[in-house]
């Protein structure tokens, strides 16, 4: 299992993760703001993920991020996004790292693995000292993964995301 740069070889798996995430949202097992996968039929997802790295291609207020796929041989398992710096908004909600696992593979340890590998990647990208991760207060699976990887809860804050109040746990992990 490893993190790789986005690659067209894994587009079918990425699309499956997108579809499965939509199913989880429709079943109220996942919140819409937690989806880590864009519709690959509407956008060249590989190019979009590479464009995230280039500040000149970002919308105002966005920061560069490095996206990687978690793969095991020919299987796409998930995606992680690493932001090298934080705006005030990212300090309150999102943090340095966001990740998502195809719901088909939930509960199999892949969330823990993608975060472990992502923390190593943070060092390679030049992040020092610590990184911020957030999760919804009621997302106990994500909280458990973050805590298992050394996350120390700083606080719990209220955020307003698209008119919805979200209670957010904010964790720091030393790297």
Residue pairs with C-beta under 8 A, 6 or more apart in sequence:
1 70
1 71
1 72
1 77
1 110
1 113
1 117
2 70
2 71
2 72
2 117
3 68
3 69
3 70
3 71
3 80
3 114
3 117
3 118
3 121
4 68
4 69
4 71
5 68
5 69
6 45
6 46
6 49
6 50
6 67
6 68
6 69
7 46
7 69
8 46
9 74
10 69
10 71
10 76
11 40
11 45
11 46
12 76
13 71
13 75
13 76
13 77
13 102
14 37
14 40
14 45
14 69
14 76
14 79
15 40
15 41
16 76
16 102
16 104
17 36
17 37
17 76
17 78
17 79
17 100
17 101
17 102
17 103
17 104
18 35
18 37
18 38
18 39
18 40
20 102
20 103
20 104
21 30
21 35
21 36
21 37
21 100
21 102
21 103
22 35
23 103
24 30
24 103
25 31
25 32
25 35
29 103
30 103
31 136
33 161
33 162
33 164
33 166
34 100
34 136
34 139
35 100
36 78
36 79
36 81
36 98
36 99
36 100
37 79
37 100
38 45
38 48
49 67
51 57
51 58
52 58
52 64
52 65
52 66
52 67
52 81
53 64
53 65
53 66
54 64
55 63
55 64
58 64
61 87
61 89
63 83
63 84
63 85
63 86
63 87
63 90
64 83
64 84
65 81
65 82
65 83
65 84
66 81
66 82
66 84
66 121
66 125
67 79
67 80
67 81
67 82
68 79
68 80
68 82
68 118
68 121
69 76
69 77
69 78
69 79
70 76
70 77
70 78
70 79
70 80
70 101
70 110
70 113
70 114
70 117
71 77
76 102
77 101
77 102
77 105
77 110
77 114
78 99
78 100
78 101
78 102
78 105
78 110
78 111
78 114
79 99
79 100
80 97
80 98
80 99
80 114
80 115
80 117
80 118
80 121
81 97
81 98
81 99
82 96
82 97
82 118
82 121
82 122
82 125
82 127
83 90
83 94
83 95
83 96
83 97
83 98
84 96
84 125
84 126
84 127
86 95
86 96
86 132
90 96
90 132
91 132
92 134
92 157
92 159
92 168
92 170
93 134
93 159
93 161
93 166
93 168
94 134
95 131
95 132
95 133
95 134
95 170
95 171
96 122
96 127
96 131
96 132
96 133
97 115
97 118
97 119
97 122
97 131
97 132
97 133
99 111
99 114
99 115
99 118
101 110
101 111
101 114
106 141
107 141
111 141
111 142
111 145
112 145
112 148
112 149
115 133
115 145
115 146
115 149
116 149
119 131
119 149
119 173
119 175
122 131
122 175
123 175
127 175
128 175
129 174
129 175
130 172
130 173
130 174
130 175
131 172
131 173
131 175
132 170
132 171
132 172
133 146
133 151
133 171
133 172
133 173
134 168
134 169
134 170
134 171
135 142
135 143
135 146
135 168
135 169
135 171
136 142
136 166
136 167
136 168
136 169
137 156
137 167
137 168
137 169
138 167
143 169
143 171
146 169
146 171
146 173
147 153
147 171
149 173
150 173
150 174
151 171
151 172
151 173
152 171
152 172
152 173
153 169
153 170
153 171
154 170
154 171
154 172
155 170
156 167
156 168
156 169
156 170
157 167
157 168
157 170
158 165
158 166
158 167
158 168
159 165
159 166
159 167
159 168
160 166
